[in-house]
Amino acid sequence: MKKSNKMGKKVLVTGASGYIGSQLIVKLLNQGHQVVAMVRDPAKYTINREIRKRIKVIVGDLQKPETLDSIPTDIQVAYYLVHAMALSISQFEKIEKHQAENFVHAIKNTSVKQVIYLGGLVSSDKLSRHLSSRQQVEKILKASNLPCTILRAGIIIGEGSASFEIIRDLVEKLPIMIAPKWVQSKCQPIGISDMIAFLTQVIDKKECIGQTFDVAGDEQLTYKEMLYGYADCRGLTRTIIKVPVLTPKLSSYWLYFVSSTNFFLAMALVDSLKVDAICCENRIQNVIPRKCLSYKESVAKSLDVTNHLPKFGCLIDETKVDFEGDRQKVINRVWSIGGKKGWYALDWAWQLRGWFDQLIGGVGIRRGRDHQDSIEAGDHLDFWRVIIADREGGHLLLRAEMIVPGEAWLEFLVTEDQLVQTATFRPKGVFGRAYWYLLLPFHLLIFSLMAKKIVKTGIKSMERK
């Protein structure tokens, strides 16, 4: 990870474990800032271990002011990135008001020179409860006389964004969509990389203090156009039929059952989707000129998994085997997998899958291993490509290059007393899901046997999910 030579600030990030916060932290570190990440539960705070070493993690709950004494008094910049949409449909406005007031009280005891808040785009006098609550937080921050910079954004396009994941789920799972009339509402989406750039570049800019900016991409699209745009990026054919009979509550249930969002969040989002969310001004470009990615470019970037394992939109088969004995021997067996050594369990099934792949024009299993005694990132491993080969850390990640209706990965992680073996599949459309569930019984057998054979001796217990 590159470090900036520029003198950085000491920056507090509230909502550090959230979608925006987790990506913002990486960018801030790259720019040379010192980061203090505030989380409610450090045990549930998952972030890259190398990044974790470079930040200070503090425990603080904005609903409990007595926990906020952990905020360092010498912070210079503070990001306010928390919300309560997913917590309660009936109480989230009250909770968000309480959180903002507690934040203001705590932050006034520090040497902060700039508070940066990410709110929602407001382009209508008729606001949803969600946007009204976002505005209420704005007012609390402004009334505090703290040096604030307010950025208002609509839908943010990126893996893990609630709005983007709903778009993904709808398009991937439904060839024909019976959609409510809000699919004709307009919005102005922005890619996550552009959003993070604006959030970081307003730091220490005097012309941004005490200002509110609308931030978005250049395109005004309807939700229907965004659904079709995602389908184009995935090479899927979709039909959307608009009907007037789906009430907001029915729409919320529709999103809840089709997508991975919880019901409270679905209700809040549907309430917001009824009105347009587009920019009323574009003054941020005078301060931070930036050519933003188009919607389809942002979608394509979010779908790109060239060098990493996606966390969203995937189906997962995980096997954990506890063992006693020498960890290094287990790592050695993982590093010996494939090629002449085979796959430890039902090798004929792997050969059959390779033969079928070759029959339909794929690479098959004939390539074997690039090196019999070592594995390095970029190597071939039968019909897999090595993405990560961290022998010391006991971490091997393979990406499938066989022909499948989606993308597939196989991951091994060896801790001191456990092997975690994970098969991950990101299906493409309905056929991709059907493929996964059709093969699931075979996966249950093959992957369980393979994990046991890798550990080989000293097995204490095995868990699957």
C-alpha positions in Angstrom: 0.0 0.0 0.0 1.5 3.4 -1.0 1.9 6.1 1.6 1.6 9.8 0.8 4.5 12.0 1.8 2.1 14.9 2.5 1.7 15.7 6.2 -1.5 14.1 7.2 -4.2 14.9 9.8 -5.5 13.0 12.7 -8.9 11.8 11.5 -11.8 10.3 13.4 -14.1 8.0 11.3 -17.4 7.2 13.0 -19.3 4.3 11.3 -15.9 2.8 10.5 -17.3 -0.7 10.0 -19.9 0.6 7.5 -19.8 0.5 3.7 -18.5 4.1 3.3 -16.3 4.1 6.4 -14.4 1.0 5.6 -13.4 2.2 2.2 -12.8 5.7 3.3 -10.2 4.5 5.9 -8.1 2.9 3.2 -8.0 6.1 1.1 -7.2 8.2 4.2 -4.2 5.9 5.0 -3.0 6.1 1.4 -3.0 9.9 1.7 -0.9 9.8 4.9 -3.5 10.6 7.5 -3.6 9.1 11.0 -6.9 7.2 11.4 -9.0 6.7 14.5 -11.8 4.2 13.7 -14.7 4.3 16.1 -16.8 1.1 16.3 -19.5 -0.2 18.7 -18.2 -3.7 18.8 -14.5 -4.3 18.0 -15.1 -8.1 18.0 -17.3 -7.7 14.9 -15.0 -5.2 13.2 -13.5 -7.1 10.3 -10.9 -5.3 8.2 -7.7 -6.3 6.4 -5.1 -7.2 9.0 -2.4 -4.9 7.5 -4.8 -2.0 7.6 -5.8 -2.9 11.2 -2.1 -2.5 12.2 -2.0 1.0 10.9 -5.1 2.5 12.6 -6.3 3.1 16.1 -9.6 1.4 16.9 -11.7 2.9 19.7 -15.0 1.7 21.2 -17.8 4.2 21.1 -21.6 4.1 20.7 -23.3 7.3 19.8 -26.4 6.2 21.5 -24.4 5.9 24.8 -22.7 9.2 25.5 -20.8 7.7 28.4 -18.8 5.6 25.9 -17.6 8.7 23.9 -14.8 9.6 26.3 -12.6 7.3 24.1 -12.5 9.9 21.4 -9.0 11.5 21.4 -9.0 15.2 22.2 -6.3 15.9 19.5 -8.3 14.9 16.4 -8.3 17.4 13.6 -11.0 16.0 11.3 -14.1 14.0 12.1 -16.3 12.1 9.7 -20.0 11.6 10.7 -21.1 8.5 8.7 -23.7 6.8 11.0 -27.4 6.3 10.5 -30.1 4.2 12.1 -32.2 3.1 9.1 -31.6 -0.6 9.6 -32.3 -0.5 13.4 -36.0 0.5 13.7 -38.7 1.6 11.3 -40.6 3.5 14.0 -37.8 5.0 16.0 -34.9 5.8 13.6 -35.6 9.6 13.5 -35.4 9.8 17.2 -32.3 7.6 17.3 -30.5 9.6 14.7 -31.3 12.9 16.4 -30.0 11.5 19.7 -26.8 10.2 18.0 -26.1 13.5 16.4 -26.6 15.5 19.6 -24.3 13.1 21.5 -21.7 13.4 18.7 -21.8 17.2 18.8 -21.4 17.2 22.6 -18.4 14.8 22.5 -16.6 16.4 19.5 -16.7 19.9 21.1 -14.3 18.6 23.7 -11.7 18.0 21.0 -9.5 20.3 18.8 -11.4 19.3 15.7 -11.0 21.8 12.8 -13.5 20.2 10.3 -16.5 17.9 10.6 -17.5 16.1 7.4 -21.0 14.7 7.1 -22.5 12.6 4.3 -26.2 13.2 3.9 -28.8 12.6 1.3 -29.7 14.5 -1.9 -32.7 16.7 -1.4 -34.4 17.9 -4.6 -38.1 18.2 -3.5 -40.1 19.8 -0.7 -41.8 16.5 -0.1 -39.2 14.4 1.7 -39.3 10.8 2.9 -38.8 10.1 6.6 -35.3 8.9 5.8 -34.3 12.2 4.0 -36.1 14.3 6.6 -34.0 12.6 9.3 -30.9 13.2 7.3 -31.8 16.9 7.1 -32.4 16.9 10.8 -28.9 15.7 11.4 -27.6 18.4 9.1 -29.4 21.1 11.1 -28.0 19.7 14.4 -24.5 19.8 13.1 -24.8 23.3 11.6 -26.4 24.7 14.8 -23.5 23.4 16.8 -21.2 26.1 15.3 -18.7 23.3 14.6 -16.7 23.9 11.3 -18.8 21.6 9.1 -18.7 20.4 5.5 -21.9 18.7 4.3 -21.9 16.5 1.3 -25.3 15.3 0.0 -25.3 12.2 -2.2 -27.9 9.9 -3.7 -27.4 6.3 -4.7 -23.8 5.2 -4.4 -22.7 2.4 -6.8 -20.3 -0.1 -5.4 -20.1 -3.6 -3.9 -21.8 -3.5 -0.5 -23.9 -0.4 -1.0 -27.4 -1.2 0.1 -28.9 0.4 -3.0 -26.5 -1.3 -5.4 -27.0 -4.7 -3.8 -30.8 -4.3 -4.2 -30.3 -3.5 -7.9 -28.0 -6.5 -8.2 -30.5 -8.9 -6.5 -33.5 -7.7 -8.5 -31.7 -8.1 -11.9 -29.9 -11.3 -11.1 -32.9 -13.1 -9.6 -35.8 -11.8 -11.7 -36.0 -12.2 -15.5 -39.3 -10.5 -15.4 -40.0 -7.8 -12.8 -43.5 -6.5 -11.9 -42.3 -3.1 -10.6 -44.1 -0.3 -8.8 -44.4 3.2 -10.3 -41.4 4.5 -8.4 -39.1 2.8 -11.0 -39.8 6.0 -13.0 -38.4 8.2 -10.3 -35.1 10.0 -11.2 -31.8 9.7 -9.4 -28.2 10.8 -10.0 -26.0 7.9 -9.0 -22.3 8.2 -8.2 -19.6 5.5 -8.1 -18.0 4.7 -4.8 -14.5 5.7 -6.0 -15.7 9.2 -6.9 -17.6 9.5 -3.6 -14.6 8.6 -1.6 -12.5 11.1 -3.6 -14.8 13.9 -2.8 -15.0 12.9 0.9 -11.2 13.0 1.2 -10.4 16.0 -1.0 -12.6 18.4 1.0 -10.2 18.0 4.0 -8.5 21.2 4.9 -10.1 23.2 2.1 -11.2 26.6 3.6 -13.8 27.1 0.9 -15.6 23.9 2.0 -15.9 24.9 5.7 -19.5 25.9 6.5 -20.7 24.8 3.1 -23.3 22.2 1.8 -22.6 20.6 -1.5 -24.6 18.3 -3.8 -22.4 15.5 -5.0 -23.3 13.1 -7.8 -22.4 11.7 -11.2 -23.3 13.4 -14.5 -26.2 11.2 -15.5 -29.8 11.6 -14.4 -31.4 8.1 -14.6 -34.7 6.5 -13.6 -34.4 3.4 -11.4 -35.8 1.5 -14.4 -32.8 2.7 -16.5 -30.4 1.6 -13.8 -31.9 -1.9 -13.6 -31.6 -2.2 -17.4 -28.1 -0.8 -17.2 -27.0 -3.3 -14.7 -28.5 -6.1 -16.9 -26.5 -4.8 -19.9 -23.3 -5.0 -17.9 -24.0 -8.6 -16.9 -25.2 -9.6 -20.3 -28.6 -10.5 -19.0 -32.0 -9.9 -20.8 -34.6 -8.5 -18.4 -38.2 -7.3 -18.8 -39.7 -4.7 -16.4 -43.5 -4.2 -16.3 -44.6 -1.2 -14.3 -47.9 -1.5 -12.4 -49.6 1.1 -10.2 -51.0 -1.3 -7.6 -47.8 -2.0 -5.5 -48.2 0.2 -2.4 -45.0 1.3 -0.5 -45.6 -1.5 2.0 -46.0 -4.1 -0.7 -43.0 -2.7 -2.4 -41.0 -3.1 0.8 -42.0 -6.7 1.2 -41.1 -7.2 -2.5 -37.6 -5.9 -1.9 -37.3 -7.8 1.4 -38.1 -11.2 0.0 -36.2 -10.8 -3.3 -33.1 -8.9 -2.0 -30.8 -9.4 0.9 -31.8 -6.2 2.7 -33.6 -6.2 6.0 -37.2 -5.1 6.2 -36.6 -1.8 8.1 -34.0 -0.7 5.5 -36.4 -1.8 2.6 -39.2 0.4 4.1 -36.9 3.4 4.4 -35.5 3.0 0.9 -38.9 2.6 -0.7 -40.1 5.7 1.1 -37.2 7.6 -0.4 -37.6 6.1 -3.9 -41.0 7.8 -4.4 -39.4 11.2 -5.0 -36.6 12.3 -7.4 -33.1 12.5 -5.9 -31.1 14.7 -8.2 -28.6 17.6 -7.8 -29.9 21.1 -7.3 -26.5 22.6 -7.8 -22.9 21.6 -8.9 -20.7 23.9 -6.9 -18.4 21.1 -5.7 -16.9 21.0 -9.2 -15.6 24.6 -8.7 -13.7 23.4 -5.6 -12.8 19.9 -6.6 -13.0 19.4 -10.4 -13.5 15.8 -11.2 -14.8 13.8 -14.2 -16.9 11.1 -12.5 -17.4 7.6 -13.9 -20.6 6.9 -15.8 -23.2 4.6 -14.2 -22.2 1.7 -16.3 -18.5 2.3 -15.7 -19.2 2.3 -12.0 -21.2 -0.9 -12.2 -18.4 -2.5 -14.3 -15.8 -1.5 -11.7 -18.0 -2.9 -8.9 -18.3 -6.2 -10.7 -14.6 -6.5 -11.4 -13.1 -9.3 -9.3 -9.8 -9.7 -11.1 -7.7 -9.7 -8.0 -10.0 -10.2 -5.0 -12.8 -12.3 -3.6 -16.2 -10.6 -3.6 -18.2 -10.5 -0.4 -21.7 -9.7 -1.9 -24.0 -11.4 -4.4 -22.4 -14.7 -3.7 -23.4 -18.3 -2.7 -21.0 -19.9 -0.2 -20.1 -23.4 1.0 -17.8 -23.3 4.0 -16.2 -26.2 5.8 -14.3 -25.8 9.1 -12.1 -28.6 10.4 -10.5 -28.3 13.8 -7.2 -30.2 14.2 -4.5 -31.1 16.6 -0.9 -31.2 15.6 1.5 -29.5 13.3 0.0 -26.5 11.4 2.8 -26.5 8.9 2.0 -30.1 7.8 -1.6 -29.0 7.0 -0.2 -26.0 5.0 2.2 -28.3 3.1 -0.8 -30.5 2.1 -2.7 -27.5 0.9 0.3 -26.3 -1.1 0.6 -29.8 -2.7 -2.9 -29.7 -4.1 -3.7 -30.2 -7.8 -1.6 -31.4 -10.7 -0.2 -35.0 -10.2 -1.1 -34.9 -6.5 -4.8 -34.5 -7.3 -7.5 -33.1 -5.1 -7.4 -35.6 -2.2 -11.0 -36.7 -2.5 -13.0 -38.2 -5.4 -10.3 -37.3 -7.9 -12.2 -39.0 -10.7 -15.0 -36.3 -10.2 -12.4 -33.5 -10.7 -11.1 -35.3 -13.8 -14.7 -35.6 -15.1 -15.4 -32.0 -14.5 -12.2 -31.1 -16.3 -13.1 -33.3 -19.3 -16.6 -31.7 -19.5 -15.1 -28.2 -19.4 -12.7 -29.1 -22.2 -15.6 -30.5 -24.2 -17.5 -27.2 -24.1 -14.4 -25.2 -25.0 -12.8 -24.5 -21.6 -9.3 -25.1 -20.4 -10.0 -28.4 -18.7 -7.8 -29.9 -16.1 -4.9 -30.7 -18.5 -2.7 -27.7 -17.5 -1.7 -29.1 -14.2 0.5 -27.0 -12.0 3.1 -24.5 -13.2 5.5 -25.6 -10.4 5.3 -29.0 -8.6 7.1 -27.7 -5.4 5.7 -24.2 -5.0 2.6 -22.0 -5.7 2.8 -18.4 -6.5 0.2 -15.8 -7.3 -0.6 -15.9 -11.0 0.1 -19.6 -11.4 -2.2 -22.1 -13.1 -3.5 -24.9 -10.9 -5.5 -27.2 -13.2 -8.5 -25.2 -14.1 -7.9 -22.6 -11.4 -5.8 -19.4 -11.3 -3.8 -18.6 -8.1 -4.9 -15.2 -6.7 -3.3 -15.3 -3.3 -0.5 -17.6 -2.1 0.5 -16.5 1.4 2.3 -19.6 2.7 3.3 -18.0 6.0 -0.3 -16.9 6.6 -1.7 -20.2 5.5 -3.9 -18.5 2.9 -4.5 -19.8 -0.6 -7.1 -18.3 -2.9 -7.9 -19.8 -6.3 -10.2 -18.4 -9.0 -11.9 -20.8 -11.5 -11.0 -20.5 -15.1 -13.4 -23.3 -16.1 -16.6 -22.4 -18.0 -19.3 -21.7 -15.4 -22.5 -19.5 -15.4 -20.8 -17.0 -13.1 -17.5 -16.8 -11.2 -16.1 -19.3 -8.7 -13.4 -19.3 -6.1 -11.9 -21.9 -3.8 -10.1 -20.6 -0.6 -8.1 -22.3 2.1 -7.1 -20.6 5.4 -5.0 -22.5 7.9 -5.0 -21.1 11.4 -3.1 -22.6 14.4 -5.8 -25.3 15.0 -8.3 -25.0 12.2 -8.7 -25.4 8.4 -11.3 -23.1 6.8 -12.1 -24.2 3.3 -14.6 -22.0 1.4 -16.1 -22.4 -2.0 -17.6 -19.1 -3.3 -19.8 -18.7 -6.4 -21.1 -15.5 -7.8 -24.0 -16.7 -10.1 -24.9 -15.0 -13.3 -28.7 -14.8 -13.4 -31.2 -17.5 -12.7 -29.3 -20.2 -14.6 -26.2 -19.5 -12.4 -28.3 -20.1 -9.2 -29.8 -23.3 -10.7 -26.3 -24.6 -11.5 -25.1 -24.0 -7.9 -28.1 -25.7 -6.3 -28.0 -28.6 -8.8 -24.4 -29.3 -7.8 -24.8 -28.6 -4.1 -25.1 -32.3 -3.1 -21.9 -33.1 -4.9 -20.2 -30.1 -3.2 -21.3 -31.3 0.2 -19.7 -34.6 -0.4 -16.5 -33.6 -2.2 -15.6 -30.5 -0.2 -16.2 -32.3 3.2 -14.0 -35.2 2.2 -11.3 -32.9 0.7 -11.1 -30.9 4.0 -10.8 -34.1 6.1 -8.1 -35.5 3.8 -6.1 -32.3 3.9 -6.1 -32.3 7.7 -5.6 -36.0 7.6 -4.9 -36.7 11.3 -5.8 -35.2 14.6 -9.3 -34.0 13.5 -11.1 -32.7 16.6 -14.4 -31.5 14.9 -15.9 -30.4 11.6 -18.5 -27.8 10.9 -20.3 -26.9 7.7 -22.4 -24.0 6.7 
